[in-house]
Amino acid sequence: VVKTLGGVRHRLEEGDEVFLTEVEGMKTSDNKSINNTRHKVKVLDPYTFSIGDTTSYSPYVRNGIAKQVKQPKTLQFSSLKQTRDQHLILKDKNLSLVDFAKTEDADLLHVCFEGLDRFVESKGKLPAEWDSKEAEEFLKIAKQVGEEYKVQVDDLFVKKFAMTARGTFGPLAAFVGGLVAQETVKAVTQKFSPMHQSFPCTCLLYT
């Protein structure tokens, strides 16, 4: 059993691995030290954890550092084409709901963006700013997409989405830029899990 010093939490989880160094004592009969070995952790409480059976080692004397070993994790992603062909809305489970005042917006936003792609394919352009006629045309397309995805379409939300599709909202653009930069750092350092699939975010007020 390993106990941290000074009441410091180890912040390990069940199944994590640690790498031991600078331990005094704890050698096998053939003089092999427990140092520079990896052990799977069983968490006992926030300050102690078990590293398994150590009865083959001599008694512990003093000191020691346990460093967490990051475990590789394989993530499976579906392409945009796959999600559209199968009418799936895949969101990052940790980011699927970021605004509790807009709990229904995530799926509707997906419908709007797919509808926007279809509008551009048929018209060759984005809907004009605050154009009621083109907003109505966009609404028809969005309702068709909504039926395919089994998502209830809010007419007011969809119309305002169409009327502002050509706009640029500075604070939102800055946020998206920061998000992209963060994901780039994750990719380069490979230290943190990337955003998985999609992240719905809207600043649209339509009440």
Secondary structure, DSSP 8 states (H G I E B T S, - for coil): -EE-STT------TT-EEEEES-EE-B-TT--BSTTEEEE-EEEETTEEE-S--TTS--EEE--EEEEE----------HHHHHHTT---B-TTTS-S-TT-TTHHHHHHHHHHHHHHHHHHHSS---TT-HHHHHHHHHHHHHHHHHHT----HHHHHHHHHTTT---HHHHHHHHHHHHHHHHHHHH--S----SB---------
